[in-house]
C-alpha cells in the first residue's frame, strides 16, 4: 500500500506522466465498460432469464449507487487517501466481473441473484471510487489544461467503447440464443472486461496523487453538502441533470428488451442505436461520461 500514498511534493515531470497515464487509462476502463455494461449487460441479463423487473433493477443500480458518494465525501475528507480509495474500490468492484463470467454457464434464480449482487457491488464501489477520483483529478490536472486533457480522454473512451461494443455485439449476433457458444461469448466478454478493468486499476495506481492539505477543522457532512447548494446556477444544473437522467434512464434499458425480444433485431443494431443516441445527447447538453 506504500505506492498508493499521496506525495507531499509533486514535480512537473511526475505531473506530466500522471496526465499521460490518465489518457492511456481510458482505453482500459473504456474497454471494461464497453464489454460489461449498457446493452451488453441487458443482453446478458436476458440470457440468464431475467424478468423485466430484474432488468429495471439492474438498470437503476448504477444511478442509485451514486447516493453512496454522499458518505464517500466524509471518507475522503477524513482519510485523505484518494488514490488508495479509488484503486482498492476499483480492484474489488471489477473482480465482480469474474463472478459474472462464471454465471454465464448457469441459469435459474440463484445465478440471477448472484448476478444482481455482483452488479450492485460493482456499482456501489464504483461510486465510492468516483468521489475520490474526481477530487484527485481536480488537484492533479492544472485548471488551464483540464479541458484539453479530459477531451482527449473522452475521445479515447468513445472510440474504444464503440469499437469493442460493436465487436461484442457482432459476436452475440453470430451465436444462437441459449447455445453453449453464446455462454462462451458472454463469459469471454466479462473475463476480458475483468482483466482490462484490473489493468485500469494498475495504471491508476501508477499515477501520482498530490497530498491533500490538512483539514481546517472537524469534517461536517451537512456543511460540505450545503456549500455548493448556495450557488443558484449549481442548483439549476442539479435540477436539470436529475430530471434529464431520470427521463432517459427510466425508459432506455427497456428499449433493448423491446427491440431484441419483440422486434427481433440484432444486438449490434441496438448498440448502434444506443451509440447514436448518446452522441446526440452529449452534443446537445454538453454532458460526457467519465
Long-range contacts (C-beta under 8 A, 24 or more apart in sequence): 1-84, 3-205, 4-81, 4-83, 4-84, 4-87, 4-88, 4-205, 4-209, 5-81, 5-83, 5-84, 5-209, 6-80, 6-81, 6-82, 6-83, 6-209, 6-210, 6-211, 6-212, 7-208, 7-209, 7-210, 7-211, 8-211, 10-208, 10-210, 14-208, 15-140, 15-142, 15-208, 17-207, 17-208, 18-140, 18-207, 18-208, 19-140, 19-141, 19-145, 19-149, 21-203, 21-204, 21-206, 21-207, 22-137, 22-140, 22-141, 22-149, 22-153, 22-207, 23-149, 23-152, 23-153, 23-156, 24-203, 25-200, 25-203, 25-204, 25-207, 26-153, 26-154, 26-156, 26-157, 26-160, 27-156, 27-160, 28-196, 28-197, 28-199, 28-200, 28-203, 29-157, 29-196, 29-197, 29-200, 30-156, 30-157, 30-158, 30-159, 30-160, 30-161, 30-164, 31-160, 31-164, 31-192, 31-193, 31-196, 32-94, 32-97, 32-193, 32-194, 32-196, 32-197, 32-200, 33-157, 33-161, 33-193, 34-160, 34-161, 34-162, 34-163, 34-164, 34-165, 34-168, 34-193, 35-164, 35-165, 35-168, 35-189, 35-190, 35-192, 35-193, 35-196, 36-97, 36-100, 36-189, 36-190, 36-193, 36-197, 37-62, 38-165, 38-274, 39-165, 39-169, 39-256, 39-267, 39-270, 39-271, 39-274, 40-165, 40-168, 40-169, 40-172, 40-189, 40-267, 41-119, 42-253, 42-256, 42-257, 43-172, 43-256, 43-260, 43-267, 44-100, 44-104, 44-115, 44-186, 44-190, 45-112, 45-115, 46-257, 46-260, 46-261, 47-104, 47-177, 47-178, 47-182, 47-183, 47-186, 48-103, 48-104, 48-106, 48-107, 48-111, 48-112, 48-115, 49-107, 49-108, 49-112, 50-112, 52-254, 52-257, 54-112, 54-116, 55-253, 55-254, 55-257, 56-253, 56-254, 57-116, 58-116, 58-119, 58-253, 59-249, 59-252, 59-253, 60-249, 61-116, 61-119, 61-120, 61-123, 62-123, 62-126, 63-245, 63-249, 64-123, 65-120, 65-123, 65-124, 65-126, 65-127, 66-127, 67-127, 68-124, 68-127, 68-128, 69-127, 69-128, 69-130, 69-131, 70-221, 70-225, 71-221, 72-127, 72-128, 72-131, 72-132, 73-131, 73-221, 73-224, 73-225, 74-219, 74-221, 75-128, 75-131, 75-132, 76-131, 76-132, 76-135, 77-215, 77-219, 77-224, 78-215, 78-219, 80-212, 80-215, 82-132, 82-133, 82-135, 82-136, 82-209, 82-212, 83-132, 83-136, 83-204, 83-205, 83-207, 83-209, 85-128, 85-129, 85-131, 85-132, 86-129, 86-132, 86-133, 86-136, 86-204, 87-129, 87-201, 87-204, 87-205, 89-125, 89-126, 89-128, 89-129, 89-132, 90-125, 90-126, 90-129, 90-197, 90-200, 90-201, 90-204, 91-198, 91-201, 92-121, 92-125, 93-121, 93-122, 93-123, 93-124, 93-125, 93-126, 93-129, 94-122, 94-193, 94-194, 94-197, 94-198, 94-200, 94-201, 95-194, 95-198, 96-121, 96-122, 97-122, 97-190, 97-191, 97-193, 97-194, 97-197, 98-190, 98-191, 98-194, 100-190, 101-186, 101-187, 101-188, 101-189, 101-190, 101-191, 101-194, 102-187, 104-183, 104-184, 104-186, 104-187, 104-190, 105-183, 105-187, 130-290, 133-204, 133-290, 134-290, 136-209, 139-209, 139-210, 139-212, 140-207, 140-208, 140-209, 140-210, 150-288, 154-288, 154-289, 157-289, 161-275, 162-275, 165-271, 165-275, 166-268, 166-271, 166-272, 168-271, 169-266, 169-267, 169-268, 169-270, 169-271, 170-268, 172-266, 172-267, 172-268, 173-266, 173-267, 173-268, 241-287, 244-285, 244-287, 248-281, 252-277
